[in-house]
Amino acid sequence: MSAMTNTPSLLRGQEITVDIERPGADGEGIGCLEGRAVRVPDTVPGDRVRARVLRPGRDPILTALLAIEAPSPSRVGPACGHFGECGGCAWQDIAYPAQLPLKEAVLRANLPEVPAASIRPILGMDAPWFYRNKMEFTFGTGDGGRETGGSCPGVSFPILGLHRRGRYWDVVDIHDCRLMSPLANEIVAAVRDRARAHAWVPYHKRTHAGEARFLALREGKRTGEWLVNLVSRSDALPGVEALARALAAGFPAIAAFYWTISPEKGDAIKAHRETLVLGKPRIRDILDGIEFLIGPGTFFQTNTAQAERLCQVIADLRQAAGHAPAPVVLDLYCGVGTFALSTARRCPSARVFGVELVPESVAAAQENARRNGIANAEFLAGDVGKRLPEAVQAAGRPDLVIVDPPRAGLAPRVASDLAALAPAQILYVSCNPAALGRDSALLTAQGYSVAAVQPVDMFPHTRHIEAVMSLVRKAAAP
């Protein structure tokens, strides 16, 4: 349905009413006005909204949401009391079954050249809450009147939570997050209480002042072990050792407590010093039947249950391609070896090579292979964007390349180098539909065709979409 307006042309600042018909390629709502597409943030199909025109000359027309006048039938009451303030879970007020077709539509919008039949239905979660195994909470400054409705306005104290929606430098004090196991809320509350008791001064990004930066929590979903990592700007933070002892006594699941010193400006944790205050160096988790060791800086799939489904998808797409009995498999950007080890375990006759730039990740992958008795996987340090390790080159042309690049996707040179390897199949894993669409176009232009795309919902209640794309090499013309 089109918008209700008698104005023949749109002007900057004009208020309009529009019905949202579909999601755009970035997940935001798209309606139609005067025959032109209108983009309205924070909306979904079925919403009738009032919006202000920001850029009438753009295609689609850019607007700002003013009000939802008639909500979509898919909208529900949010489960979390922080919804709207907190910057996470943008789709928490959309019924979970309705989120899945929205994500499929966003993926299709980013893959216009891929036949619709090649894009499979998304794999959702049976239990889409409390699924994350890692979260990072930020220290901030609260006000006794504004933040809590208390009677002490102007009195500041440390808070601990997540970034405020639309204000990345601001923090919402979080008491009941539904993304990690409920124990996370109890640990956050205990640390918050200690921070207030010791009058910790939160780090301020703009001034580079203050000490308390982050509280990072990691959970072994299959083992029940927890790792706590407190991050500060320097070691001038009182009471940390006592906090570690108190947490260990109150929460026996905590198997490791780290104190990390990160004096760098900005939000990225760059550990200048990591101190194991209490417990063992790493916790354990099990994914696809493989035991992984996880430290404070280990890259590990954030949703353990859905990562196992990703491994199954990779196995199914590999088998569908019909490789030789002893295929050579190359896993680029392999991290700690999740997909390489899964492939090697599921296909013992394969020769699997994992390549990763970060030496610590390579060492972790090698140790994970040894601990699990997986002898047909080898892990090597190398820059995918420059030159592959000699051992990989000596293995000859790979039958299969698995590539899980950074969110930005493949650099054009890497895409051409990947095509030059001429594997029979490429399995491209991505959490960025835009990068997936761009890189699939690069690879199809170099002799590949898209056989299948399998989306997997790794992050329920958000707009994030993970997908595995199978590209197969076209047969040479006779």
Buried (B, 14 or more C-beta within 10 A) or exposed (E): EBBEBEEEEBEEEBEBBBBBBBBBBBBBBBBBBBEEBBBBBBBBBBBBBBBBBBEBEBEBBBBEBBEBEEBBEBBEEBEBEBBEBBBBBBBBBBEBEBBBBBBBBBBBBBBEEBEEEBBBEBBBBEEBBBBBBBBBBBBBBBBBEEBEEEEEEEEBBBBBBBBBBEEEEBBBBBBEBBBBBEBBBEBBBBBBBBBBEBEBBBBBBEEEEBBBBBBBBBBBBBBBBBBBBBBBBEEEBEBBEEBBEBBBEEBEBBBBBBBBBBEEEEBEBEBEEBBBBBBEEBBBBBBBEBBBBBBBBBBBBBBBBBBBBBBBBBBEBBEEBEBEEEBBBBBBBBBBBBBBBBBBBBBEEBBBBBBBBBEBBBBBBBBBBEEBEBEBBBBBBBEBEEEBBEEBEEBEEBBBBBBBBEEEBBBEEBBBBBBEBEBBBBBBBBBBBBBBBBBBBBBBEBBBBBBBBBBBBBBBBBBBBBBBBBBBBEEEEE
